[in-house]
Amino acid sequence: MASPITTHVLDTNLGKPAVGVAVVLYKQVVDNNGKKELQEIASGETNSDGRIVDWLEGQQREAGIYRIEFATDPYFEKQGKTCFYPTVTFDFRIENPDEHYHVPLLVSAYAISTYRGS
């Protein structure tokens, strides 16, 4: 079974994949007291194509609220640049666990964008 959640980071300033961006994936859980909290479920670094494609492989897919966090500051520091968004975080909802969810990030030192990819 392929990973139900993948990501792809593109550096729009360079027009190339963003290699080596650290990314953490969280799932919202409810503790015994009914309090919502985030639990880290996966982490990794983007590959030579700017992708992480092997999160949660073989694990059961679950509906719920997820958060994906991109560490953009270290990526731009390696280029000698300061970025406006040192960390980029998106929350998203998985309603149908049988579907694939692709959460890409288009990033430059002063702009970000995302969409639900395929």
TORDO-183753 format. One record per atom (N, C-alpha, C): residue number from 1; residue in three letters; atom name; x, y, z. Coordinates in nm, 2 decimals. Layout:
(atom NUM 'ALA' 'CA' (X Y Z)),
...
END
This chain:
(atom 1 'MET' 'N' (0.08 -0.12 0.00)),
(atom 1 'MET' 'CA' (0.00 0.00 0.00)),
(atom 1 'MET' 'C' (0.09 0.12 0.00)),
(atom 2 'ALA' 'N' (0.07 0.22 -0.09)),
(atom 2 'ALA' 'CA' (0.14 0.34 -0.10)),
(atom 2 'ALA' 'C' (0.11 0.43 0.01)),
(atom 3 'SER' 'N' (0.20 0.53 0.04)),
(atom 3 'SER' 'CA' (0.17 0.62 0.15)),
(atom 3 'SER' 'C' (0.04 0.70 0.11)),
(atom 4 'PRO' 'N' (-0.05 0.72 0.21)),
(atom 4 'PRO' 'CA' (-0.17 0.80 0.19)),
(atom 4 'PRO' 'C' (-0.15 0.95 0.19)),
(atom 5 'ILE' 'N' (-0.03 0.99 0.24)),
(atom 5 'ILE' 'CA' (0.00 1.14 0.24)),
(atom 5 'ILE' 'C' (0.14 1.16 0.18)),
(atom 6 'THR' 'N' (0.15 1.24 0.09)),
(atom 6 'THR' 'CA' (0.28 1.28 0.03)),
(atom 6 'THR' 'C' (0.29 1.43 0.02)),
(atom 7 'THR' 'N' (0.42 1.47 -0.01)),
(atom 7 'THR' 'CA' (0.44 1.62 -0.03)),
(atom 7 'THR' 'C' (0.55 1.64 -0.13)),
(atom 8 'HIS' 'N' (0.55 1.76 -0.18)),
(atom 8 'HIS' 'CA' (0.65 1.80 -0.28)),
(atom 8 'HIS' 'C' (0.67 1.95 -0.26)),
(atom 9 'VAL' 'N' (0.80 1.99 -0.25)),
(atom 9 'VAL' 'CA' (0.84 2.13 -0.22)),
(atom 9 'VAL' 'C' (0.91 2.18 -0.34)),
(atom 10 'LEU' 'N' (0.86 2.29 -0.40)),
(atom 10 'LEU' 'CA' (0.92 2.35 -0.52)),
(atom 10 'LEU' 'C' (0.96 2.49 -0.48)),
(atom 11 'ASP' 'N' (1.09 2.52 -0.51)),
(atom 11 'ASP' 'CA' (1.15 2.66 -0.49)),
(atom 11 'ASP' 'C' (1.11 2.74 -0.61)),
(atom 12 'THR' 'N' (1.01 2.82 -0.60)),
(atom 12 'THR' 'CA' (0.96 2.90 -0.72)),
(atom 12 'THR' 'C' (1.06 3.01 -0.76)),
(atom 13 'ASN' 'N' (1.15 3.05 -0.67)),
(atom 13 'ASN' 'CA' (1.25 3.14 -0.72)),
(atom 13 'ASN' 'C' (1.35 3.08 -0.81)),
(atom 14 'LEU' 'N' (1.39 2.96 -0.78)),
(atom 14 'LEU' 'CA' (1.49 2.88 -0.86)),
(atom 14 'LEU' 'C' (1.42 2.81 -0.97)),
(atom 15 'GLY' 'N' (1.30 2.78 -0.96)),
(atom 15 'GLY' 'CA' (1.23 2.70 -1.06)),
(atom 15 'GLY' 'C' (1.27 2.55 -1.05)),
(atom 16 'LYS' 'N' (1.30 2.51 -0.93)),
(atom 16 'LYS' 'CA' (1.35 2.37 -0.91)),
(atom 16 'LYS' 'C' (1.30 2.31 -0.78)),
(atom 17 'PRO' 'N' (1.31 2.18 -0.77)),
(atom 17 'PRO' 'CA' (1.27 2.12 -0.64)),
(atom 17 'PRO' 'C' (1.35 2.17 -0.53)),
(atom 18 'ALA' 'N' (1.29 2.18 -0.41)),
(atom 18 'ALA' 'CA' (1.37 2.22 -0.29)),
(atom 18 'ALA' 'C' (1.42 2.09 -0.22)),
(atom 19 'VAL' 'N' (1.55 2.07 -0.23)),
(atom 19 'VAL' 'CA' (1.61 1.95 -0.17)),
(atom 19 'VAL' 'C' (1.65 1.97 -0.03)),
(atom 20 'GLY' 'N' (1.62 1.87 0.05)),
(atom 20 'GLY' 'CA' (1.67 1.87 0.19)),
(atom 20 'GLY' 'C' (1.59 1.96 0.29)),
(atom 21 'VAL' 'N' (1.46 1.98 0.26)),
(atom 21 'VAL' 'CA' (1.37 2.05 0.35)),
(atom 21 'VAL' 'C' (1.32 1.95 0.45)),
(atom 22 'ALA' 'N' (1.34 1.98 0.58)),
(atom 22 'ALA' 'CA' (1.29 1.90 0.68)),
(atom 22 'ALA' 'C' (1.14 1.92 0.70)),
(atom 23 'VAL' 'N' (1.06 1.81 0.71)),
(atom 23 'VAL' 'CA' (0.92 1.82 0.71)),
(atom 23 'VAL' 'C' (0.87 1.72 0.82)),
(atom 24 'VAL' 'N' (0.77 1.77 0.90)),
(atom 24 'VAL' 'CA' (0.71 1.69 1.01)),
(atom 24 'VAL' 'C' (0.56 1.68 0.98)),
(atom 25 'LEU' 'N' (0.51 1.56 1.00)),
(atom 25 'LEU' 'CA' (0.36 1.53 0.98)),
(atom 25 'LEU' 'C' (0.30 1.50 1.12)),
(atom 26 'TYR' 'N' (0.19 1.57 1.15)),
(atom 26 'TYR' 'CA' (0.13 1.54 1.28)),
(atom 26 'TYR' 'C' (-0.02 1.50 1.25)),
(atom 27 'LYS' 'N' (-0.08 1.43 1.35)),
(atom 27 'LYS' 'CA' (-0.22 1.40 1.34)),
(atom 27 'LYS' 'C' (-0.28 1.45 1.47)),
(atom 28 'GLN' 'N' (-0.40 1.51 1.46)),
(atom 28 'GLN' 'CA' (-0.47 1.56 1.58)),
(atom 28 'GLN' 'C' (-0.54 1.44 1.65)),
(atom 29 'VAL' 'N' (-0.51 1.43 1.78)),
(atom 29 'VAL' 'CA' (-0.57 1.32 1.86)),
(atom 29 'VAL' 'C' (-0.64 1.38 1.98)),
(atom 30 'VAL' 'N' (-0.73 1.31 2.04)),
(atom 30 'VAL' 'CA' (-0.80 1.35 2.15)),
(atom 30 'VAL' 'C' (-0.76 1.27 2.27)),
(atom 31 'ASP' 'N' (-0.71 1.34 2.38)),
(atom 31 'ASP' 'CA' (-0.66 1.26 2.49)),
(atom 31 'ASP' 'C' (-0.78 1.21 2.58)),
(atom 32 'ASN' 'N' (-0.75 1.15 2.69)),
(atom 32 'ASN' 'CA' (-0.85 1.09 2.78)),
(atom 32 'ASN' 'C' (-0.95 1.20 2.84)),
(atom 33 'ASN' 'N' (-0.90 1.32 2.84)),
(atom 33 'ASN' 'CA' (-0.98 1.43 2.90)),
(atom 33 'ASN' 'C' (-1.05 1.51 2.79)),
(atom 34 'GLY' 'N' (-1.05 1.46 2.67)),
(atom 34 'GLY' 'CA' (-1.12 1.53 2.56)),
(atom 34 'GLY' 'C' (-1.04 1.64 2.50)),
(atom 35 'LYS' 'N' (-0.92 1.66 2.54)),
(atom 35 'LYS' 'CA' (-0.83 1.77 2.49)),
(atom 35 'LYS' 'C' (-0.77 1.73 2.36)),
(atom 36 'LYS' 'N' (-0.78 1.82 2.26)),
(atom 36 'LYS' 'CA' (-0.72 1.79 2.13)),
(atom 36 'LYS' 'C' (-0.57 1.83 2.14)),
(atom 37 'GLU' 'N' (-0.48 1.74 2.08)),
(atom 37 'GLU' 'CA' (-0.34 1.77 2.08)),
(atom 37 'GLU' 'C' (-0.29 1.71 1.95)),
(atom 38 'LEU' 'N' (-0.17 1.76 1.91)),
(atom 38 'LEU' 'CA' (-0.10 1.70 1.79)),
(atom 38 'LEU' 'C' (0.00 1.60 1.83)),
(atom 39 'GLN' 'N' (0.00 1.49 1.75)),
(atom 39 'GLN' 'CA' (0.09 1.38 1.77)),
(atom 39 'GLN' 'C' (0.18 1.37 1.65)),
(atom 40 'GLU' 'N' (0.31 1.37 1.66)),
(atom 40 'GLU' 'CA' (0.39 1.35 1.54)),
(atom 40 'GLU' 'C' (0.38 1.21 1.50)),
(atom 41 'ILE' 'N' (0.36 1.19 1.37)),
(atom 41 'ILE' 'CA' (0.34 1.05 1.32)),
(atom 41 'ILE' 'C' (0.45 1.02 1.21)),
(atom 42 'ALA' 'N' (0.51 1.12 1.15)),
(atom 42 'ALA' 'CA' (0.62 1.10 1.05)),
(atom 42 'ALA' 'C' (0.70 1.22 1.04)),
(atom 43 'SER' 'N' (0.82 1.20 0.99)),
(atom 43 'SER' 'CA' (0.91 1.31 0.96)),
(atom 43 'SER' 'C' (1.01 1.27 0.85)),
(atom 44 'GLY' 'N' (1.07 1.36 0.79)),
(atom 44 'GLY' 'CA' (1.16 1.33 0.68)),
(atom 44 'GLY' 'C' (1.22 1.45 0.62)),
(atom 45 'GLU' 'N' (1.30 1.43 0.52)),
(atom 45 'GLU' 'CA' (1.36 1.54 0.44)),
(atom 45 'GLU' 'C' (1.32 1.52 0.29)),
(atom 46 'THR' 'N' (1.30 1.63 0.22)),
(atom 46 'THR' 'CA' (1.27 1.61 0.08)),
(atom 46 'THR' 'C' (1.39 1.56 0.00)),
(atom 47 'ASN' 'N' (1.36 1.47 -0.09)),
(atom 47 'ASN' 'CA' (1.46 1.40 -0.17)),
(atom 47 'ASN' 'C' (1.51 1.49 -0.29)),
(atom 48 'SER' 'N' (1.59 1.43 -0.38)),
(atom 48 'SER' 'CA' (1.65 1.51 -0.49)),
(atom 48 'SER' 'C' (1.54 1.57 -0.58)),
(atom 49 'ASP' 'N' (1.42 1.52 -0.57)),
(atom 49 'ASP' 'CA' (1.31 1.57 -0.65)),
(atom 49 'ASP' 'C' (1.22 1.66 -0.57)),
(atom 50 'GLY' 'N' (1.26 1.69 -0.44)),
(atom 50 'GLY' 'CA' (1.18 1.78 -0.36)),
(atom 50 'GLY' 'C' (1.06 1.71 -0.30)),
(atom 51 'ARG' 'N' (1.06 1.57 -0.30)),
(atom 51 'ARG' 'CA' (0.95 1.50 -0.25)),
(atom 51 'ARG' 'C' (0.97 1.41 -0.13)),
(atom 52 'ILE' 'N' (0.86 1.39 -0.06)),
(atom 52 'ILE' 'CA' (0.86 1.28 0.05)),
(atom 52 'ILE' 'C' (0.74 1.20 0.01)),
(atom 53 'VAL' 'N' (0.77 1.07 -0.03)),
(atom 53 'VAL' 'CA' (0.66 0.98 -0.08)),
(atom 53 'VAL' 'C' (0.64 0.86 0.00)),
(atom 54 'ASP' 'N' (0.72 0.84 0.11)),
(atom 54 'ASP' 'CA' (0.72 0.71 0.18)),
(atom 54 'ASP' 'C' (0.66 0.72 0.32)),
(atom 55 'TRP' 'N' (0.59 0.83 0.35)),
(atom 55 'TRP' 'CA' (0.53 0.84 0.49)),
(atom 55 'TRP' 'C' (0.42 0.74 0.50)),
(atom 56 'LEU' 'N' (0.41 0.68 0.62)),
(atom 56 'LEU' 'CA' (0.30 0.60 0.65)),
(atom 56 'LEU' 'C' (0.28 0.48 0.56)),
(atom 57 'GLU' 'N' (0.38 0.44 0.49)),
(atom 57 'GLU' 'CA' (0.36 0.32 0.40)),
(atom 57 'GLU' 'C' (0.32 0.20 0.48)),
(atom 58 'GLY' 'N' (0.22 0.13 0.44)),
(atom 58 'GLY' 'CA' (0.18 0.01 0.51)),
(atom 58 'GLY' 'C' (0.10 0.03 0.63)),
(atom 59 'GLN' 'N' (0.08 0.16 0.67)),
(atom 59 'GLN' 'CA' (0.00 0.19 0.79)),
(atom 59 'GLN' 'C' (-0.14 0.21 0.76)),
(atom 60 'GLN' 'N' (-0.23 0.19 0.85)),
(atom 60 'GLN' 'CA' (-0.37 0.21 0.83)),
(atom 60 'GLN' 'C' (-0.40 0.36 0.81)),
(atom 61 'ARG' 'N' (-0.48 0.39 0.71)),
(atom 61 'ARG' 'CA' (-0.52 0.53 0.68)),
(atom 61 'ARG' 'C' (-0.64 0.57 0.78)),
(atom 62 'GLU' 'N' (-0.63 0.69 0.83)),
(atom 62 'GLU' 'CA' (-0.74 0.73 0.92)),
(atom 62 'GLU' 'C' (-0.79 0.87 0.88)),
(atom 63 'ALA' 'N' (-0.92 0.89 0.89)),
(atom 63 'ALA' 'CA' (-0.98 1.02 0.88)),
(atom 63 'ALA' 'C' (-0.93 1.11 0.99)),
(atom 64 'GLY' 'N' (-0.93 1.24 0.97)),
(atom 64 'GLY' 'CA' (-0.90 1.33 1.08)),
(atom 64 'GLY' 'C' (-0.83 1.46 1.03)),
(atom 65 'ILE' 'N' (-0.78 1.53 1.13)),
(atom 65 'ILE' 'CA' (-0.71 1.66 1.10)),
(atom 65 'ILE' 'C' (-0.56 1.63 1.11)),
(atom 66 'TYR' 'N' (-0.49 1.68 1.02)),
(atom 66 'TYR' 'CA' (-0.35 1.66 1.01)),
(atom 66 'TYR' 'C' (-0.28 1.80 1.00)),
(atom 67 'ARG' 'N' (-0.15 1.80 1.03)),
(atom 67 'ARG' 'CA' (-0.07 1.92 1.02)),
(atom 67 'ARG' 'C' (0.06 1.88 0.95)),
(atom 68 'ILE' 'N' (0.10 1.96 0.86)),
(atom 68 'ILE' 'CA' (0.23 1.94 0.79)),
(atom 68 'ILE' 'C' (0.31 2.07 0.82)),
(atom 69 'GLU' 'N' (0.44 2.05 0.86)),
(atom 69 'GLU' 'CA' (0.52 2.16 0.90)),
(atom 69 'GLU' 'C' (0.66 2.15 0.82)),
(atom 70 'PHE' 'N' (0.69 2.25 0.75)),
(atom 70 'PHE' 'CA' (0.81 2.26 0.67)),
(atom 70 'PHE' 'C' (0.91 2.36 0.73)),
(atom 71 'ALA' 'N' (1.03 2.31 0.75)),
(atom 71 'ALA' 'CA' (1.14 2.40 0.81)),
(atom 71 'ALA' 'C' (1.21 2.47 0.70)),
(atom 72 'THR' 'N' (1.15 2.58 0.66)),
(atom 72 'THR' 'CA' (1.20 2.66 0.54)),
(atom 72 'THR' 'C' (1.33 2.74 0.57)),
(atom 73 'ASP' 'N' (1.34 2.79 0.70)),
(atom 73 'ASP' 'CA' (1.45 2.87 0.73)),
(atom 73 'ASP' 'C' (1.59 2.80 0.70)),
(atom 74 'PRO' 'N' (1.61 2.68 0.75)),
(atom 74 'PRO' 'CA' (1.74 2.62 0.72)),
(atom 74 'PRO' 'C' (1.77 2.60 0.57)),
(atom 75 'TYR' 'N' (1.66 2.57 0.50)),
(atom 75 'TYR' 'CA' (1.67 2.56 0.35)),
(atom 75 'TYR' 'C' (1.73 2.68 0.29)),
(atom 76 'PHE' 'N' (1.67 2.80 0.32)),
(atom 76 'PHE' 'CA' (1.71 2.92 0.26)),
(atom 76 'PHE' 'C' (1.85 2.97 0.32)),
(atom 77 'GLU' 'N' (1.87 2.94 0.45)),
(atom 77 'GLU' 'CA' (2.00 2.98 0.51)),
(atom 77 'GLU' 'C' (2.12 2.91 0.43)),
(atom 78 'LYS' 'N' (2.10 2.79 0.38)),
(atom 78 'LYS' 'CA' (2.20 2.72 0.30)),
(atom 78 'LYS' 'C' (2.23 2.79 0.17)),
(atom 79 'GLN' 'N' (2.13 2.87 0.12)),
(atom 79 'GLN' 'CA' (2.15 2.95 0.00)),
(atom 79 'GLN' 'C' (2.20 3.09 0.03)),
(atom 80 'GLY' 'N' (2.22 3.12 0.16)),
(atom 80 'GLY' 'CA' (2.27 3.25 0.20)),
(atom 80 'GLY' 'C' (2.15 3.35 0.20)),
(atom 81 'LYS' 'N' (2.03 3.31 0.21)),
(atom 81 'LYS' 'CA' (1.92 3.40 0.21)),
(atom 81 'LYS' 'C' (1.84 3.40 0.34)),
(atom 82 'THR' 'N' (1.78 3.51 0.37)),
(atom 82 'THR' 'CA' (1.69 3.52 0.48)),
(atom 82 'THR' 'C' (1.55 3.50 0.42)),
(atom 83 'CYS' 'N' (1.46 3.43 0.49)),
(atom 83 'CYS' 'CA' (1.33 3.41 0.44)),
(atom 83 'CYS' 'C' (1.23 3.47 0.54)),
(atom 84 'PHE' 'N' (1.11 3.51 0.49)),
(atom 84 'PHE' 'CA' (1.01 3.57 0.56)),
(atom 84 'PHE' 'C' (0.93 3.47 0.65)),
(atom 85 'TYR' 'N' (0.92 3.35 0.59)),
(atom 85 'TYR' 'CA' (0.85 3.24 0.66)),
(atom 85 'TYR' 'C' (0.94 3.13 0.71)),
(atom 86 'PRO' 'N' (1.00 3.14 0.83)),
(atom 86 'PRO' 'CA' (1.10 3.05 0.87)),
(atom 86 'PRO' 'C' (1.04 2.91 0.89)),
(atom 87 'THR' 'N' (0.91 2.90 0.91)),
(atom 87 'THR' 'CA' (0.84 2.77 0.92)),
(atom 87 'THR' 'C' (0.71 2.79 0.85)),
(atom 88 'VAL' 'N' (0.67 2.69 0.77)),
(atom 88 'VAL' 'CA' (0.54 2.69 0.70)),
(atom 88 'VAL' 'C' (0.46 2.58 0.75)),
(atom 89 'THR' 'N' (0.34 2.61 0.80)),
(atom 89 'THR' 'CA' (0.26 2.50 0.86)),
(atom 89 'THR' 'C' (0.12 2.51 0.80)),
(atom 90 'PHE' 'N' (0.07 2.39 0.76)),
(atom 90 'PHE' 'CA' (-0.07 2.38 0.70)),
(atom 90 'PHE' 'C' (-0.14 2.27 0.78)),
(atom 91 'ASP' 'N' (-0.27 2.30 0.81)),
(atom 91 'ASP' 'CA' (-0.36 2.20 0.87)),
(atom 91 'ASP' 'C' (-0.45 2.16 0.75)),
(atom 92 'PHE' 'N' (-0.48 2.03 0.74)),
(atom 92 'PHE' 'CA' (-0.57 1.98 0.64)),
(atom 92 'PHE' 'C' (-0.65 1.86 0.70)),
(atom 93 'ARG' 'N' (-0.76 1.84 0.63)),
(atom 93 'ARG' 'CA' (-0.85 1.73 0.67)),
(atom 93 'ARG' 'C' (-0.86 1.62 0.58)),
(atom 94 'ILE' 'N' (-0.85 1.50 0.63)),
(atom 94 'ILE' 'CA' (-0.87 1.38 0.55)),
(atom 94 'ILE' 'C' (-1.00 1.32 0.59)),
(atom 95 'GLU' 'N' (-1.09 1.32 0.49)),
(atom 95 'GLU' 'CA' (-1.23 1.28 0.51)),
(atom 95 'GLU' 'C' (-1.24 1.13 0.46)),
(atom 96 'ASN' 'N' (-1.18 1.10 0.35)),
(atom 96 'ASN' 'CA' (-1.19 0.96 0.29)),
(atom 96 'ASN' 'C' (-1.05 0.90 0.30)),
(atom 97 'PRO' 'N' (-1.03 0.81 0.40)),
(atom 97 'PRO' 'CA' (-0.90 0.75 0.41)),
(atom 97 'PRO' 'C' (-0.85 0.66 0.30)),
(atom 98 'ASP' 'N' (-0.94 0.63 0.21)),
(atom 98 'ASP' 'CA' (-0.90 0.55 0.09)),
(atom 98 'ASP' 'C' (-0.84 0.63 -0.02)),
(atom 99 'GLU' 'N' (-0.85 0.76 -0.01)),
(atom 99 'GLU' 'CA' (-0.80 0.85 -0.11)),
(atom 99 'GLU' 'C' (-0.65 0.88 -0.08)),
(atom 100 'HIS' 'N' (-0.58 0.93 -0.18)),
(atom 100 'HIS' 'CA' (-0.44 0.98 -0.16)),
(atom 100 'HIS' 'C' (-0.45 1.13 -0.14)),
(atom 101 'TYR' 'N' (-0.37 1.18 -0.05)),
(atom 101 'TYR' 'CA' (-0.36 1.32 -0.01)),
(atom 101 'TYR' 'C' (-0.22 1.37 -0.04)),
(atom 102 'HIS' 'N' (-0.21 1.46 -0.14)),
(atom 102 'HIS' 'CA' (-0.08 1.52 -0.17)),
(atom 102 'HIS' 'C' (-0.09 1.66 -0.13)),
(atom 103 'VAL' 'N' (0.01 1.71 -0.05)),
(atom 103 'VAL' 'CA' (0.01 1.84 0.00)),
(atom 103 'VAL' 'C' (0.14 1.91 -0.04)),
(atom 104 'PRO' 'N' (0.14 1.97 -0.16)),
(atom 104 'PRO' 'CA' (0.26 2.04 -0.21)),
(atom 104 'PRO' 'C' (0.28 2.18 -0.15)),
(atom 105 'LEU' 'N' (0.40 2.22 -0.15)),
(atom 105 'LEU' 'CA' (0.44 2.36 -0.11)),
(atom 105 'LEU' 'C' (0.52 2.43 -0.22)),
(atom 106 'LEU' 'N' (0.47 2.54 -0.26)),
(atom 106 'LEU' 'CA' (0.54 2.63 -0.35)),
(atom 106 'LEU' 'C' (0.60 2.74 -0.27)),
(atom 107 'VAL' 'N' (0.73 2.76 -0.27)),
(atom 107 'VAL' 'CA' (0.79 2.85 -0.17)),
(atom 107 'VAL' 'C' (0.90 2.93 -0.24)),
(atom 108 'SER' 'N' (0.91 3.05 -0.20)),
(atom 108 'SER' 'CA' (1.03 3.14 -0.22)),
(atom 108 'SER' 'C' (1.06 3.21 -0.09)),
(atom 109 'ALA' 'N' (1.16 3.29 -0.09)),
(atom 109 'ALA' 'CA' (1.20 3.35 0.04)),
(atom 109 'ALA' 'C' (1.09 3.44 0.09)),
(atom 110 'TYR' 'N' (1.00 3.49 0.01)),
(atom 110 'TYR' 'CA' (0.89 3.58 0.05)),
(atom 110 'TYR' 'C' (0.75 3.55 0.00)),
(atom 111 'ALA' 'N' (0.73 3.42 -0.03)),
(atom 111 'ALA' 'CA' (0.60 3.38 -0.08)),
(atom 111 'ALA' 'C' (0.58 3.23 -0.06)),
(atom 112 'ILE' 'N' (0.45 3.19 -0.03)),
(atom 112 'ILE' 'CA' (0.42 3.05 -0.01)),
(atom 112 'ILE' 'C' (0.28 3.03 -0.07)),
(atom 113 'SER' 'N' (0.26 2.91 -0.12)),
(atom 113 'SER' 'CA' (0.13 2.87 -0.17)),
(atom 113 'SER' 'C' (0.12 2.72 -0.16)),
(atom 114 'THR' 'N' (0.00 2.67 -0.15)),
(atom 114 'THR' 'CA' (-0.03 2.52 -0.15)),
(atom 114 'THR' 'C' (-0.16 2.50 -0.22)),
(atom 115 'TYR' 'N' (-0.19 2.37 -0.24)),
(atom 115 'TYR' 'CA' (-0.31 2.33 -0.30)),
(atom 115 'TYR' 'C' (-0.32 2.18 -0.27)),
(atom 116 'ARG' 'N' (-0.44 2.12 -0.29)),
(atom 116 'ARG' 'CA' (-0.45 1.97 -0.28)),
(atom 116 'ARG' 'C' (-0.41 1.91 -0.41)),
(atom 117 'GLY' 'N' (-0.30 1.85 -0.41)),
(atom 117 'GLY' 'CA' (-0.25 1.79 -0.53)),
(atom 117 'GLY' 'C' (-0.31 1.65 -0.55)),
(atom 118 'SER' 'N' (-0.26 1.58 -0.66)),
(atom 118 'SER' 'CA' (-0.31 1.45 -0.69)),
(atom 118 'SER' 'C' (-0.19 1.35 -0.68)),
END
